[in-house]
Structure formats: structure tokens, C-alpha cells
């Protein structure tokens, strides 16, 4: 079975993407575009970042330069340099679905930037895309996503990549925050030339329903790094690391009742298997994104035989898994969406499988195979794909509760590819979001069409 690994990047020309967090689409760079070029309309402003003149060479929110209607003008369909001197540079422009940066081969390096200013607060998922509009030449371009000037995602594409990528990042946003998507001339060869750099780029913002409308739980250690460190907006499940007496049912008010959450390790009795880890400040400092209190700690499994686990599970019938279950009790009957987070700010990046039971654990259905994400260098074995600012590894699924307990079952496994050592033998879940699936017609379906437009530019 092929592993499904998040963060997930989907290459597409036209995609239909359903919200997985019961979110409302509060911003859409394509749908919100102002047909008459009004800056600030629907919260959107267009401009550039001058990387050449930036003294520290690092983008922050104050480095954004809004097009002023003088040097850069609205020409009836897009924002473009006025070309008063007739030299056709800089090339910097922003149109409804596309744009063009300026490269060092034509003077200063400019990123073309779309900025959205938030008018509300909450947990946001930003879905952004980039693809080449002009696929005939060039060294490619890069889309960089920023939250209040801090980079939270980026994707580089080749010069002939008309399909491109769509990616997602998470951020906790407040009213007045800025989300900026910058189109850079940086190509896949590491240079900043701008030839044929016309590219499609845009993003949407999904603002999740308030946690009170569902059940959001953050797992916290009470015995490590001065914990617990509860994440704002989440309920807290607190327990000591390897302290069996702490792993009991805890109840939370949600869905009109009291919902129980109970972790268990059903096929081992050794307390050392029962993990509740909180990473230290040194590892946490490597994480540059949001929600550090969610991601610094995790509930999980130590599958090593020396610590009471059942060892490497090859899923071959000859070896035994080391299971951990999460039981959700007293859920009202209905459809639910589950999203869980699986990241270590240190070195753990285990492969793991997930199953779900809606009949109290009598039978299980496979959800899929996944891999944890991690942040810090080092580890045994070391992870070559470190994530420092998101998105982290997530598991999403939908299930129907019928009145019986719902049981999520997790188990790390040996994939036969990566070396079998400590940081592939520990599994963790930072927390989860559980929400009711909206009634038909209540959930928004996000339809994003990314069509490669080879529209004429004034010098093409």
C-alpha cells in the first residue's frame, strides 16, 4: 500500500476541493478580485516586495509596497508598471489569476504580491496555488506564503510547469492580520532571472468553525518541560509521561452532551509504552510556524521491545503491532469529520496506520497509512524532509456514529525502506478536531479552477 503523507501537494489545472475542517471560505483571490482596480476591496491589496532594496533581505509585513496608481497603475484589467520611460521594465504586475515578478536580469528583484487583511479570527487553512502561464521558456518561479510577514509555505515550479502545485498551510489569524502570497522570480535553478515568468498564483482562506461547535482536544504532558502547555482554542487532555493512572476517560462538553475521550494501549501492559512527551525549548525554537503549544507535545506509543512494546511491525503476519486506541464515548448519532495532527518538534517521524471502529471496537475499517512530520535536525534515522513552519502531518476522515463508542486505532509500522531505529519506532498525536458534518447544502464546496492563461502581456 502506498503511504499517504501530509503535507499534501496536489498538482492540477482544475480542482474541486471540499473543506475538511467545516470551514467557511472567507477570502478567495479570484472571486474577490475588484473589476475596477479598487485597492482594499474585499480586504485585498496588490503590490510588490523589493528584495533588492530591503536592508535585511528578509520579508516582513512592513516591506509590502502597495501599488499607488502612479508608478504602478490600473490599466483596466490588471496592475502594471506605467512604462512612462518606455523601457518596459520592471515587469512586475498582478492580474486576477496571474502575475509577473521582476528579475535581477532587469534591475531590481521584485516579488508580485497579493495581500489579504483578515476581518475575523480563528484557525485558518490557506490553500494556495502556482503554475506557469507561459510555459514556453524560463527557469521557473516560486510562490511564498506569509502570515504577518512570517513565511508559512512555499513552492517552486519549473519553467514549463503549466500544471503546477496547490498547497496548504495553517495559521491562527486575528482581525487585522495579513496573509501575503508573493510571486518570486526564483527558479528551480536557484537564480532570479525573469524571462517567461508569467505565472498563475492565488489563494483562498478557510476559517474554521469555532471550537465550541465541535470538540478540539490538545494532548499535554504534566511531567515534562514544565507542562502542561495547552493550545488556545482547544480543550486539554493532561497526563504524565508513562503514568498509567493518568490515562483515564476525560469528559468534555460538546455536541449537546458530555463526550468521553479515553486513550489505551490494548496489547501491552508496560507503562513505558504509554507516551506523553513535551519537547524542550531548544526543539520548539526550531518551529517557526503557529500553534507551538499544540505541536510541542504528543500522546503516543513507544513500540521498542526494550521499552515494553512489541517491536517493529512489518505487517507480514509474523510480527505484532503495538496499538494505541482513542475511544470517543457518548457521541450523538450522526456524521463527524476528524482531523488529527502528528508532528514532533524533535526527531520522531514514524510511519503509522490508522483504523476506525464505529461499533465499539468490534470491527475496524482502514483509514490509511501516514508518516509523522518533524522539525529538528539529527535523529536516528534522520529525517531529510524537515518541516519548520507547516503544514504538518495530518489525518482526516469522516465516520458515522450510531450510539456505540467510536474507536480510533493507531500503530507504527516498519515500511521496509527507512532504517528501523528509535525515531521511526515512536508514534505521536498532538491533538484532534472533531466536528459534525453540516447538513446538505450547509457546507461550502470550494471550487478552484487554475487554468493556464497565456494572455497577452504588453511586451509578449
C-alpha positions in Angstrom: 0.0 0.0 0.0 1.3 3.4 -0.9 1.8 5.8 2.0 -0.3 8.9 2.2 1.9 11.6 3.6 0.9 15.1 4.5 1.6 18.0 3.9 -0.2 17.2 0.7 0.6 18.9 -2.6 -1.8 18.3 -5.5 -0.8 19.2 -9.0 -3.9 20.3 -11.0 -5.3 22.5 -13.7 -8.8 22.4 -12.3 -9.7 21.0 -8.9 -12.7 20.7 -6.7 -11.7 20.6 -3.1 -14.1 20.1 -0.2 -13.4 21.7 3.1 -12.1 19.1 5.6 -12.4 21.3 8.7 -16.0 22.6 8.2 -14.6 26.0 7.3 -16.2 28.9 5.6 -14.3 30.4 2.7 -13.7 33.9 3.9 -11.3 35.0 1.1 -10.8 34.0 -2.5 -8.2 35.9 -4.6 -10.1 35.1 -7.8 -13.7 35.6 -6.7 -12.9 38.7 -4.7 -11.0 40.4 -7.5 -12.0 44.0 -8.0 -13.0 44.5 -11.6 -12.3 48.3 -11.4 -9.0 48.0 -9.6 -10.1 49.3 -6.2 -7.3 48.7 -3.7 -8.7 47.3 -0.4 -11.9 46.0 -2.0 -13.0 42.8 -0.1 -9.9 43.1 2.0 -7.4 42.7 -0.9 -4.5 45.0 -1.8 -1.9 44.4 -4.5 1.7 45.4 -4.6 5.3 44.3 -4.5 8.2 43.4 -2.4 11.5 44.9 -3.4 14.1 42.3 -2.4 17.0 44.3 -3.7 16.5 47.4 -1.6 15.4 45.5 1.5 18.2 46.2 4.0 18.0 42.9 5.9 17.0 40.8 2.9 14.1 39.2 4.8 10.5 39.9 4.0 8.3 41.2 6.8 4.8 42.7 6.7 6.1 46.3 6.6 8.1 45.5 3.4 4.9 45.3 1.3 4.6 48.2 -1.1 1.0 48.8 -2.3 0.6 49.8 -6.0 0.0 53.5 -5.7 -1.7 54.4 -9.0 1.3 56.4 -10.1 4.4 54.3 -10.7 2.1 51.3 -10.9 -1.3 51.9 -12.4 -4.6 50.1 -13.0 -4.8 49.6 -16.8 -8.4 48.4 -16.9 -7.6 44.7 -16.3 -4.5 44.5 -14.1 -2.0 46.4 -12.0 1.1 47.1 -14.1 4.1 49.5 -14.3 3.2 52.7 -16.1 6.1 52.3 -18.6 6.4 56.1 -18.7 10.1 55.8 -19.7 9.3 53.3 -22.5 11.9 50.7 -21.4 9.3 48.1 -20.4 10.9 47.4 -17.1 10.2 46.4 -14.3 8.0 43.6 -15.4 6.1 43.5 -12.1 2.4 43.0 -12.4 -0.7 41.5 -10.8 -3.8 40.4 -12.6 -6.9 38.5 -11.4 -5.4 35.0 -11.7 -1.8 35.6 -12.7 1.1 37.9 -12.3 4.7 38.5 -13.2 7.8 39.2 -11.0 10.9 41.2 -11.9 14.3 39.5 -12.0 17.8 40.7 -11.4 18.4 40.5 -15.2 16.2 43.6 -15.4 17.4 45.5 -12.4 15.8 45.1 -9.0 14.3 41.9 -7.8 10.5 42.4 -7.3 8.1 39.9 -5.9 4.5 40.5 -7.1 2.3 40.3 -4.0 -1.4 39.7 -3.3 -2.3 40.8 0.3 -5.5 39.9 2.2 -6.3 41.6 5.5 -8.3 39.4 7.9 -11.5 40.8 9.4 -12.2 37.9 11.7 -10.3 35.5 14.0 -9.9 31.7 14.1 -8.0 28.7 12.9 -7.4 29.2 9.2 -6.3 27.0 6.4 -4.7 28.9 3.5 -4.8 27.0 0.1 -2.5 28.5 -2.4 -1.5 27.6 -6.0 1.2 28.4 -8.5 1.5 27.2 -12.1 3.3 28.7 -15.2 1.1 30.7 -17.5 3.9 31.0 -20.1 5.4 27.5 -20.4 7.5 28.3 -23.5 10.7 29.1 -21.7 12.2 30.4 -18.4 13.7 28.8 -15.3 10.5 28.7 -13.2 9.0 30.8 -10.4 8.3 30.5 -6.7 5.2 31.2 -4.6 5.8 32.2 -1.0 3.0 32.4 1.6 3.4 34.8 4.6 1.4 35.4 7.7 2.2 38.8 9.2 5.5 38.6 7.4 6.5 35.1 8.6 6.9 32.5 5.9 4.4 29.6 6.3 4.8 27.9 3.0 6.5 28.0 -0.4 6.5 26.1 -3.7 8.9 26.3 -6.6 8.0 25.2 -10.1 9.9 24.6 -13.3 9.7 26.9 -16.4 7.5 24.5 -18.4 5.2 23.5 -15.5 1.7 24.6 -16.6 0.1 22.2 -14.1 1.9 23.5 -11.0 1.0 22.7 -7.5 -1.6 23.5 -4.9 -0.5 23.5 -1.2 -2.0 24.4 2.2 -0.7 26.0 5.3 -2.4 26.6 8.7 -2.4 29.7 10.8 -4.3 31.1 13.7 -5.4 34.5 12.5 -6.9 37.6 14.2 -8.7 40.6 12.7 -6.1 42.9 11.1 -3.6 40.1 10.3 -2.1 40.0 6.8 -1.8 37.0 4.6 0.5 37.7 1.7 1.2 35.5 -1.4 4.3 36.6 -3.2 5.3 35.5 -6.7 9.1 35.4 -6.8 11.4 35.1 -9.9 13.4 32.4 -8.1 13.6 29.4 -10.4 14.3 25.8 -9.8 17.9 26.5 -10.8 18.4 28.9 -7.9 18.6 32.1 -10.0 16.3 35.1 -10.1 16.0 35.7 -13.9 12.5 36.7 -15.0 12.3 35.5 -18.6 8.9 33.9 -19.4 8.0 34.2 -15.7 4.3 34.9 -16.2 2.6 32.6 -13.7 -0.8 31.9 -12.2 -0.9 32.3 -8.5 -3.6 32.8 -5.9 -5.1 31.6 -2.6 -8.2 31.1 -0.6 -8.6 31.3 3.2 -10.9 28.9 5.0 -11.8 30.0 8.6 -12.7 27.0 10.7 -15.8 27.0 12.9 -15.2 28.0 16.4 -14.1 25.0 18.6 -17.2 25.3 20.7 -19.2 24.0 17.8 -17.2 20.7 18.0 -14.6 19.0 20.1 -11.0 20.1 19.8 -8.5 18.4 22.1 -4.8 19.1 22.7 -2.8 16.4 24.5 -0.5 17.8 27.2 2.2 16.3 29.4 2.2 17.3 33.0 5.6 15.9 33.8 7.9 17.2 31.1 9.2 20.7 30.2 7.1 22.5 32.8 3.9 21.4 31.2 1.0 21.3 30.6 1.1 23.7 27.7 -2.5 23.9 26.4 -3.1 25.3 23.0 -5.5 28.3 22.9 -8.9 27.3 21.4 -8.6 23.6 22.4 -9.7 21.5 25.4 -6.8 20.0 27.3 -6.2 16.3 28.0 -3.4 16.3 30.6 -1.4 13.3 31.7 2.0 12.4 33.0 4.5 10.6 30.7 4.4 6.9 31.3 2.0 7.3 34.2 -0.8 4.7 33.6 -3.1 6.1 36.4 -3.4 9.4 34.4 -4.7 7.8 31.2 -8.4 7.7 32.1 -11.6 8.9 30.5 -11.8 12.6 30.5 -15.1 14.3 29.7 -15.7 17.4 27.6 -18.9 19.4 26.9 -19.6 19.1 23.2 -22.4 18.3 20.8 -25.0 19.0 23.5 -23.7 16.4 25.9 -20.6 15.1 27.8 -18.2 13.4 25.4 -15.6 11.0 26.8 -12.0 10.6 25.5 -10.0 7.6 26.6 -6.6 6.5 25.4 -5.5 2.9 25.9 -2.7 0.5 24.8 -4.7 -2.7 24.4 -1.9 -5.2 23.6 0.8 -4.3 26.1 0.8 -3.6 29.8 4.2 -1.9 30.2 3.9 1.7 31.3 6.9 2.7 29.2 4.9 2.2 26.0 2.5 4.9 27.2 3.9 8.2 25.9 3.0 11.8 26.8 6.0 13.8 25.6 6.6 17.5 25.8 9.7 18.8 23.9 12.1 21.3 25.3 12.7 24.9 24.3 15.6 24.0 22.1 13.5 21.9 19.8 10.5 24.2 20.0 12.7 27.1 18.8 13.2 25.3 15.5 9.5 25.5 14.8 8.8 28.8 13.1 5.0 28.4 12.5 1.9 28.8 14.5 0.4 26.6 17.3 3.5 25.7 19.1 1.5 24.7 22.2 -0.3 22.2 20.1 2.8 20.7 18.5 5.3 20.7 21.3 3.7 17.7 23.0 2.1 14.4 22.0 0.3 11.4 23.3 1.7 8.2 21.8 3.4 4.8 21.6 6.9 3.6 22.2 7.0 0.3 20.2 10.5 -0.7 21.1 10.8 -4.1 22.8 13.3 -2.7 25.3 10.6 -0.4 26.5 7.8 -3.0 26.6 6.5 -2.6 23.1 6.1 -5.4 20.5 8.9 -4.3 18.3 9.0 -3.5 14.6 5.7 -4.4 12.9 6.3 -5.4 9.3 2.6 -6.2 8.7 3.7 -9.5 7.4 1.6 -11.8 9.7 4.7 -12.8 11.7 5.2 -9.6 13.7 2.8 -7.9 16.1 1.7 -4.3 16.2 1.8 -2.1 19.3 -1.6 -0.5 19.3 -2.9 2.7 20.9 -6.6 3.4 20.8 -8.6 6.6 21.4 -12.2 5.9 22.4 -14.8 8.6 21.9 -17.8 7.8 24.1 -21.4 9.2 24.1 -21.3 10.8 20.7 -24.8 11.6 19.4 -25.7 9.7 16.3 -24.6 11.5 13.2 -21.8 12.1 10.7 -18.5 13.5 12.0 -15.3 14.8 10.5 -12.0 14.0 12.2 -8.7 15.8 11.8 -5.7 14.9 13.9 -2.1 16.3 14.0 1.0 14.2 14.1 4.3 16.2 14.4 7.4 16.2 16.6 9.4 19.4 17.0 12.3 17.0 17.7 13.1 13.9 15.5 10.2 11.4 15.5 8.8 10.7 12.0 7.3 7.3 12.3 5.2 5.6 9.7 1.8 4.7 11.1 -1.5 3.2 10.1 -4.9 4.4 11.3 -8.2 2.5 11.6 -11.6 3.5 12.8 -14.4 1.5 14.5 -18.0 2.7 14.9 -19.2 -0.4 16.8 -17.2 0.0 20.0 -14.1 -1.7 18.7 -15.6 -5.0 17.4 -14.6 -4.3 13.8 -12.2 -1.8 12.3 -12.0 -0.1 8.9 -8.7 1.2 7.4 -8.3 5.0 7.2 -4.8 4.8 5.6 -1.1 4.9 6.1 0.7 8.1 7.1 4.0 9.5 8.2 4.7 11.9 11.0 6.5 15.2 10.3 9.4 16.5 12.3 11.3 19.7 12.7 14.8 19.3 14.2 18.0 18.1 12.5 19.6 14.9 13.6 17.7 11.8 14.8 18.1 8.1 14.2 17.4 7.7 11.4 17.5 11.4 10.4 14.5 12.8 8.5 15.6 14.5 5.3 12.2 16.3 4.8 12.0 18.6 7.9 9.0 20.8 8.4 9.8 24.1 10.2 6.7 26.2 9.6 3.8 23.9 8.3 1.8 22.3 7.2 2.4 19.3 9.5 1.3 15.8 9.0 -2.5 15.4 9.4 -5.0 12.6 9.3 -8.5 13.4 8.1 -11.5 11.1 7.8 -15.3 11.0 8.2 -17.3 8.5 10.1 -20.9 7.8 11.2 -21.6 7.4 14.9 -24.6 5.2 15.7 -24.6 5.3 19.5 -21.7 2.9 20.2 -18.3 4.1 21.1 -16.1 5.2 18.2 -12.6 3.9 18.4 -9.6 5.3 16.5 -6.7 2.8 16.4 -3.1 3.8 15.7 0.0 1.6 15.2 3.5 2.5 13.9 4.9 0.1 11.3 8.2 -0.6 9.6 7.9 0.3 5.9 11.0 -1.7 4.8 12.5 1.5 3.3 13.7 3.6 6.2 16.1 2.3 8.8 14.5 0.8 11.9 15.6 2.9 14.8 14.2 4.9 17.7 12.7 7.8 15.7 10.8 5.5 13.5 9.6 3.4 16.4 7.7 6.1 18.4 4.3 7.4 17.3 2.5 10.6 18.5 -0.7 12.5 18.1 -0.6 16.2 19.2 -4.4 16.7 19.2 -7.5 16.5 17.1 -10.5 18.4 15.8 -13.9 16.7 15.7 -16.9 18.4 14.1 -20.3 17.5 12.9 -20.7 17.2 9.2 -23.0 20.0 8.1 -26.4 19.2 6.6 -26.5 19.0 2.8 -26.2 22.5 1.4 -24.7 23.9 4.6 -21.1 23.0 3.9 -19.3 25.1 1.4 -17.7 23.4 -1.6 -14.6 25.2 -2.6 -14.2 25.1 -6.4 -10.8 26.3 -7.6 -10.0 26.4 -11.3 -6.5 27.1 -12.2 -6.4 27.4 -15.9 -3.1 28.2 -17.7 -3.8 31.5 -19.3 -1.4 32.6 -22.0 -3.0 36.0 -22.2 -1.1 38.7 -24.0 1.2 41.0 -21.9 2.2 44.3 -23.3 5.6 43.0 -24.4 4.9 39.4 -25.2 
